[in-house]
Amino acid sequence: MGQTCQGKQIIGFFKAVCDLNRHKILHLIKKNGEMNASEIVDKINLSQPTISHHLKILVEAEVIASRRAGKETYYKVNEKFINHCCHGFAQDICSKRSQK
């Protein structure tokens, strides 16, 4: 599968995705492929500053990726990173070497 997340990355990943609002944002972005904050605000009943706060946490944890296009920032789900973190977590917890 390639490189997996470890330690602090796994903890950061789970801290970022364990919030219900961030979970909703992730599903919305995944469904639409890529969205800006205004589009997310239109679909989720949260204020723009709250959405921006959640997006910042998701970007810092690398759960979503952002790109600038003029004055807008667009967000998309970082599927590769999510897969690496989930795989790394499973490897860490479920591997025979960790069951000593």
GUVO-325612 format. One record per atom (N, C-alpha, C): residue number from 1; atom name; x, y, z. Coordinates in Angstrom, 1 decimal. Each point is the difference from the previous one (the first is absolute). Layout:
# GUVO-325612
(r NUM, 'CA', (X, Y, Z))
...
This chain:
# GUVO-325612
(r 1, 'N', (0.8, -1.2, 0.0))
(r 1, 'CA', (-0.8, 1.2, 0.0))
(r 1, 'C', (0.8, 1.3, 0.0))
(r 2, 'N', (1.3, -0.2, 0.4))
(r 2, 'CA', (0.9, 1.2, 0.0))
(r 2, 'C', (0.1, 0.5, 1.4))
(r 3, 'N', (0.4, 1.2, 0.2))
(r 3, 'CA', (0.3, 0.6, 1.3))
(r 3, 'C', (-1.3, 0.1, 0.8))
(r 4, 'N', (0.0, -0.3, 1.3))
(r 4, 'CA', (-1.1, 0.2, 0.9))
(r 4, 'C', (0.2, 1.1, 1.0))
(r 5, 'N', (-1.0, 0.5, 0.5))
(r 5, 'CA', (0.1, 1.0, 1.1))
(r 5, 'C', (0.4, -0.7, 1.3))
(r 6, 'N', (0.6, 0.7, 0.9))
(r 6, 'CA', (0.5, -0.5, 1.2))
(r 6, 'C', (-0.2, 1.0, 1.1))
(r 7, 'N', (-0.1, -0.5, 1.3))
(r 7, 'CA', (0.0, 0.8, 1.2))
(r 7, 'C', (-0.8, 1.3, -0.1))
(r 8, 'N', (0.7, 1.1, 0.0))
(r 8, 'CA', (-0.7, 1.3, 0.1))
(r 8, 'C', (-0.9, 0.3, -1.2))
(r 9, 'N', (0.3, -0.5, -1.2))
(r 9, 'CA', (-0.9, 0.2, -1.1))
(r 9, 'C', (-1.3, -0.8, 0.2))
(r 10, 'N', (0.1, -1.2, 0.5))
(r 10, 'CA', (-1.2, -0.7, 0.3))
(r 10, 'C', (-0.9, 0.7, 1.0))
(r 11, 'N', (0.6, 0.4, 1.1))
(r 11, 'CA', (-0.7, 0.7, 1.0))
(r 11, 'C', (-0.7, 1.3, -0.5))
(r 12, 'N', (0.8, 0.8, -0.8))
(r 12, 'CA', (-0.5, 1.2, -0.6))
(r 12, 'C', (-1.2, -0.3, -1.0))
(r 13, 'N', (0.1, -1.1, -0.7))
(r 13, 'CA', (-1.0, -0.4, -1.0))
(r 13, 'C', (-1.3, -0.3, 0.8))
(r 14, 'N', (0.1, -0.8, 1.0))
(r 14, 'CA', (-1.2, -0.3, 0.8))
(r 14, 'C', (-0.6, 1.1, 0.7))
(r 15, 'N', (0.8, 0.9, 0.6))
(r 15, 'CA', (-0.5, 1.2, 0.6))
(r 15, 'C', (-0.8, 0.9, -1.0))
(r 16, 'N', (0.5, 0.1, -1.2))
(r 16, 'CA', (-0.6, 0.8, -1.0))
(r 16, 'C', (-1.3, -0.6, -0.5))
(r 17, 'N', (-0.1, -1.3, -0.1))
(r 17, 'CA', (-1.2, -0.6, -0.6))
(r 17, 'C', (-1.1, -0.4, 1.0))
(r 18, 'N', (0.3, 0.1, 1.3))
(r 18, 'CA', (-0.9, -0.5, 1.0))
(r 18, 'C', (-1.1, 1.0, 0.3))
(r 19, 'N', (0.0, 1.2, -0.5))
(r 19, 'CA', (-1.1, 1.0, 0.2))
(r 19, 'C', (-1.1, -0.2, -1.0))
(r 20, 'N', (-1.2, 0.0, 0.4))
(r 20, 'CA', (-1.2, -0.2, -0.8))
(r 20, 'C', (-0.1, 1.0, -1.2))
(r 21, 'N', (0.3, 1.2, 0.3))
(r 21, 'CA', (-0.1, 1.1, -1.0))
(r 21, 'C', (1.1, -0.2, -1.1))
(r 22, 'N', (1.2, -0.4, 0.4))
(r 22, 'CA', (1.1, -0.2, -0.9))
(r 22, 'C', (-0.4, -1.3, -0.8))
(r 23, 'N', (-0.6, -1.0, 0.6))
(r 23, 'CA', (-0.4, -1.2, -0.7))
(r 23, 'C', (-1.0, 0.4, -1.1))
(r 24, 'N', (-1.0, 0.9, 0.3))
(r 24, 'CA', (-0.9, 0.5, -1.0))
(r 24, 'C', (0.6, 0.7, -1.1))
(r 25, 'N', (1.0, 0.8, 0.3))
(r 25, 'CA', (0.8, 0.8, -1.0))
(r 25, 'C', (0.7, -0.9, -0.9))
(r 26, 'N', (0.7, -1.1, 0.5))
(r 26, 'CA', (0.7, -0.9, -0.8))
(r 26, 'C', (-0.9, -0.7, -1.0))
(r 27, 'N', (-1.2, -0.5, 0.5))
(r 27, 'CA', (-0.9, -0.7, -0.9))
(r 27, 'C', (-0.5, 1.0, -1.1))
(r 28, 'N', (-0.3, 1.2, 0.4))
(r 28, 'CA', (-0.5, 1.0, -1.0))
(r 28, 'C', (1.1, 0.2, -1.1))
(r 29, 'N', (1.2, 0.2, 0.5))
(r 29, 'CA', (1.1, 0.3, -1.0))
(r 29, 'C', (0.2, -1.3, -0.9))
(r 30, 'N', (0.0, -1.1, 0.6))
(r 30, 'CA', (0.2, -1.3, -0.7))
(r 30, 'C', (-1.1, -0.1, -1.1))
(r 31, 'N', (-1.3, 0.3, 0.4))
(r 31, 'CA', (-1.1, -0.1, -0.9))
(r 31, 'C', (0.2, 0.9, -1.2))
(r 32, 'N', (0.5, 1.2, 0.2))
(r 32, 'CA', (0.1, 1.0, -1.0))
(r 32, 'C', (1.4, 0.1, -0.7))
(r 33, 'N', (0.9, -0.7, 0.5))
(r 33, 'CA', (1.3, -0.1, -0.6))
(r 33, 'C', (1.0, 1.1, 0.5))
(r 34, 'N', (-0.5, 1.3, 0.0))
(r 34, 'CA', (0.8, 1.1, 0.4))
(r 34, 'C', (-1.0, 1.1, 0.3))
(r 35, 'N', (0.3, 0.8, 1.0))
(r 35, 'CA', (-0.9, 1.1, 0.4))
(r 35, 'C', (0.7, 1.1, 0.7))
(r 36, 'N', (-0.5, 1.2, -0.1))
(r 36, 'CA', (0.6, 1.1, 0.8))
(r 36, 'C', (-0.9, 0.2, 1.3))
(r 37, 'N', (0.5, 0.8, 0.9))
(r 37, 'CA', (-0.7, 0.2, 1.3))
(r 37, 'C', (-1.4, 0.5, -0.2))
(r 38, 'N', (-0.2, 0.9, -0.9))
(r 38, 'CA', (-1.4, 0.6, -0.2))
(r 38, 'C', (-1.0, -1.1, -0.5))
(r 39, 'N', (0.5, -0.9, -0.8))
(r 39, 'CA', (-0.9, -1.1, -0.4))
(r 39, 'C', (-0.3, -0.9, 1.1))
(r 40, 'N', (1.0, -0.2, 0.9))
(r 40, 'CA', (-0.3, -0.9, 1.2))
(r 40, 'C', (-1.0, 0.7, 0.9))
(r 41, 'N', (0.2, 1.3, 0.3))
(r 41, 'CA', (-0.9, 0.7, 0.8))
(r 41, 'C', (-1.4, -0.1, -0.5))
(r 42, 'N', (-0.2, 0.1, -1.3))
(r 42, 'CA', (-1.3, -0.1, -0.6))
(r 42, 'C', (-0.7, -1.3, 0.3))
(r 43, 'N', (0.8, -1.1, 0.2))
(r 43, 'CA', (-0.6, -1.3, 0.1))
(r 43, 'C', (-0.1, -0.5, 1.5))
(r 44, 'N', (0.8, 0.6, 0.9))
(r 44, 'CA', (0.0, -0.4, 1.4))
(r 44, 'C', (-0.4, 1.2, 0.8))
(r 45, 'N', (-0.8, -0.3, 1.0))
(r 45, 'CA', (-0.6, 1.0, 0.8))
(r 45, 'C', (1.0, 0.5, 1.1))
(r 46, 'N', (1.2, 0.5, -0.4))
(r 46, 'CA', (1.0, 0.6, 0.9))
(r 46, 'C', (0.4, 1.3, -0.6))
(r 47, 'N', (0.6, 0.9, 0.9))
(r 47, 'CA', (0.4, 1.3, -0.5))
(r 47, 'C', (1.3, -0.2, -0.8))
(r 48, 'N', (0.3, 1.1, -0.8))
(r 48, 'CA', (1.2, 0.0, -0.8))
(r 48, 'C', (1.3, -0.1, 0.9))
(r 49, 'N', (0.1, 0.7, 1.1))
(r 49, 'CA', (1.2, -0.2, 0.9))
(r 49, 'C', (0.1, -1.4, 0.5))
(r 50, 'N', (-1.1, -0.6, 0.4))
(r 50, 'CA', (0.0, -1.4, 0.5))
(r 50, 'C', (0.5, -0.9, -1.1))
(r 51, 'N', (-0.5, 0.1, -1.2))
(r 51, 'CA', (0.4, -0.9, -1.1))
(r 51, 'C', (1.5, 0.2, -0.2))
(r 52, 'N', (0.5, 1.3, -0.1))
(r 52, 'CA', (1.4, 0.3, -0.2))
(r 52, 'C', (0.9, -0.7, 1.1))
(r 53, 'N', (-0.5, 0.1, 1.2))
(r 53, 'CA', (0.7, -0.6, 1.1))
(r 53, 'C', (0.2, -1.5, -0.2))
(r 54, 'N', (-1.1, -0.7, -0.4))
(r 54, 'CA', (0.0, -1.4, -0.2))
(r 54, 'C', (0.9, -0.4, -1.2))
(r 55, 'N', (-0.1, 0.8, -1.1))
(r 55, 'CA', (0.9, -0.2, -1.1))
(r 55, 'C', (1.4, 0.1, 0.3))
(r 56, 'N', (0.4, 1.0, 0.8))
(r 56, 'CA', (1.4, 0.2, 0.5))
(r 56, 'C', (0.5, -1.2, 0.7))
(r 57, 'N', (-0.8, -0.6, 0.9))
(r 57, 'CA', (0.4, -1.2, 0.7))
(r 57, 'C', (0.2, -1.2, -0.9))
(r 58, 'N', (-0.9, -0.1, -1.0))
(r 58, 'CA', (0.1, -1.1, -1.0))
(r 58, 'C', (1.2, 0.1, -0.9))
(r 59, 'N', (0.3, 1.3, -0.4))
(r 59, 'CA', (1.1, 0.2, -0.8))
(r 59, 'C', (1.3, -0.2, 0.8))
(r 60, 'N', (0.1, 0.5, 1.2))
(r 60, 'CA', (1.2, -0.2, 0.8))
(r 60, 'C', (0.3, -1.5, 0.3))
(r 61, 'N', (-1.1, -0.8, 0.1))
(r 61, 'CA', (0.2, -1.4, 0.2))
(r 61, 'C', (0.2, -0.8, -1.3))
(r 62, 'N', (-0.1, 0.7, -1.1))
(r 62, 'CA', (0.2, -0.5, -1.4))
(r 62, 'C', (-1.1, -0.9, -0.4))
(r 63, 'N', (-1.2, 0.1, 0.7))
(r 63, 'CA', (-1.1, -0.8, -0.4))
(r 63, 'C', (-0.6, 0.5, -1.3))
(r 64, 'N', (0.0, 1.3, -0.2))
(r 64, 'CA', (-0.4, 0.6, -1.2))
(r 64, 'C', (1.2, 0.9, -0.6))
(r 65, 'N', (0.0, 0.1, -1.3))
(r 65, 'CA', (1.0, 0.9, -0.6))
(r 65, 'C', (-0.7, 1.2, -0.5))
(r 66, 'N', (0.8, 1.1, -0.1))
(r 66, 'CA', (-0.5, 1.3, -0.4))
(r 66, 'C', (0.8, 0.5, -1.2))
(r 67, 'N', (-0.7, 0.8, -0.8))
(r 67, 'CA', (0.7, 0.7, -1.1))
(r 67, 'C', (-0.6, 1.3, -0.2))
(r 68, 'N', (0.8, 1.0, -0.3))
(r 68, 'CA', (-0.5, 1.3, -0.3))
(r 68, 'C', (-0.3, 0.2, -1.5))
(r 69, 'N', (-1.0, 0.7, -0.3))
(r 69, 'CA', (-0.4, 0.4, -1.3))
(r 69, 'C', (-0.5, 1.4, 0.1))
(r 70, 'N', (0.8, 1.0, -0.3))
(r 70, 'CA', (-0.3, 1.4, 0.2))
(r 70, 'C', (-0.3, 0.3, 1.5))
(r 71, 'N', (-1.1, 0.5, 0.3))
(r 71, 'CA', (-0.3, 0.3, 1.4))
(r 71, 'C', (-0.6, -1.2, 0.7))
(r 72, 'N', (-0.4, -1.0, -0.7))
(r 72, 'CA', (-0.6, -1.2, 0.6))
(r 72, 'C', (1.0, -1.1, 0.4))
(r 73, 'N', (-0.4, -0.7, 1.1))
(r 73, 'CA', (0.8, -1.2, 0.3))
(r 73, 'C', (-1.0, -1.2, -0.2))
(r 74, 'N', (0.5, -1.0, -0.7))
(r 74, 'CA', (-0.9, -1.2, -0.2))
(r 74, 'C', (0.6, -1.1, 0.8))
(r 75, 'N', (-0.9, -0.9, 0.5))
(r 75, 'CA', (0.4, -1.1, 0.8))
(r 75, 'C', (-0.4, -1.3, -0.6))
(r 76, 'N', (0.8, -1.0, 0.1))
(r 76, 'CA', (-0.4, -1.4, -0.4))
(r 76, 'C', (0.6, -1.0, 1.0))
(r 77, 'N', (-0.7, -1.1, 0.1))
(r 77, 'CA', (0.4, -1.1, 0.9))
(r 77, 'C', (1.3, -0.6, -0.4))
(r 78, 'N', (0.9, -0.1, 1.0))
(r 78, 'CA', (1.3, -0.6, -0.3))
(r 78, 'C', (-0.1, -1.5, 0.3))
(r 79, 'N', (-0.5, -0.7, -1.0))
(r 79, 'CA', (-0.3, -1.4, 0.1))
(r 79, 'C', (1.2, -0.9, 0.3))
(r 80, 'N', (1.1, 0.4, -0.7))
(r 80, 'CA', (1.2, -0.8, 0.2))
(r 80, 'C', (0.5, 0.1, 1.4))
(r 81, 'N', (0.0, 1.2, 0.6))
(r 81, 'CA', (0.4, 0.1, 1.4))
(r 81, 'C', (-0.9, -0.7, 1.0))
(r 82, 'N', (-1.3, 0.1, -0.3))
(r 82, 'CA', (-0.9, -0.7, 0.9))
(r 82, 'C', (0.2, -1.5, -0.1))
(r 83, 'N', (0.2, -0.5, -1.1))
(r 83, 'CA', (0.3, -1.5, -0.2))
(r 83, 'C', (1.3, -0.3, 0.7))
(r 84, 'N', (1.0, 0.8, -0.1))
(r 84, 'CA', (1.3, -0.3, 0.7))
(r 84, 'C', (-0.2, 0.0, 1.5))
(r 85, 'N', (-0.7, 1.0, 0.5))
(r 85, 'CA', (-0.2, 0.1, 1.5))
(r 85, 'C', (-0.8, -1.2, 0.5))
(r 86, 'N', (-1.1, -0.4, -0.7))
(r 86, 'CA', (-0.8, -1.1, 0.4))
(r 86, 'C', (0.8, -1.3, 0.0))
(r 87, 'N', (0.8, -0.1, -1.1))
(r 87, 'CA', (0.8, -1.2, -0.1))
(r 87, 'C', (1.1, 0.0, 1.1))
(r 88, 'N', (0.6, 1.1, 0.3))
(r 88, 'CA', (1.0, 0.1, 1.0))
(r 88, 'C', (-0.5, -0.3, 1.4))
(r 89, 'N', (-1.2, 0.5, 0.2))
(r 89, 'CA', (-0.7, -0.3, 1.3))
(r 89, 'C', (-0.2, -1.5, 0.2))
(r 90, 'N', (-0.6, -0.6, -1.1))
(r 90, 'CA', (-0.3, -1.4, 0.0))
(r 90, 'C', (1.3, -0.8, 0.2))
(r 91, 'N', (1.0, 0.4, -0.7))
(r 91, 'CA', (1.3, -0.7, 0.1))
(r 91, 'C', (0.5, 0.1, 1.4))
(r 92, 'N', (-0.1, 1.2, 0.6))
(r 92, 'CA', (0.6, 0.2, 1.3))
(r 92, 'C', (-0.8, -0.8, 1.1))
(r 93, 'N', (-1.3, 0.0, -0.1))
(r 93, 'CA', (-0.8, -0.6, 1.0))
(r 93, 'C', (-0.2, -1.5, -0.2))
(r 94, 'N', (-0.1, -0.4, -1.2))
(r 94, 'CA', (-0.3, -1.4, -0.3))
(r 94, 'C', (1.2, -0.9, -0.4))
(r 95, 'N', (1.1, 0.5, -0.2))
(r 95, 'CA', (1.2, -0.8, -0.3))
(r 95, 'C', (0.4, -0.9, 1.1))
(r 96, 'N', (0.5, -1.2, -0.3))
(r 96, 'CA', (0.5, -0.9, 1.0))
(r 96, 'C', (1.0, 0.5, 0.9))
(r 97, 'N', (0.9, 0.9, -0.5))
(r 97, 'CA', (1.1, 0.5, 0.8))
(r 97, 'C', (-0.5, 1.0, 1.1))
(r 98, 'N', (-1.2, 0.6, -0.2))
(r 98, 'CA', (-0.5, 0.9, 1.0))
(r 98, 'C', (-0.9, -0.7, 1.1))
(r 99, 'N', (-0.2, -1.4, -0.2))
(r 99, 'CA', (-0.8, -0.7, 0.9))
(r 99, 'C', (0.8, -0.8, 1.1))
(r 100, 'N', (1.2, 0.5, 0.3))
(r 100, 'CA', (0.8, -0.7, 1.0))
(r 100, 'C', (-0.5, 0.3, 1.4))
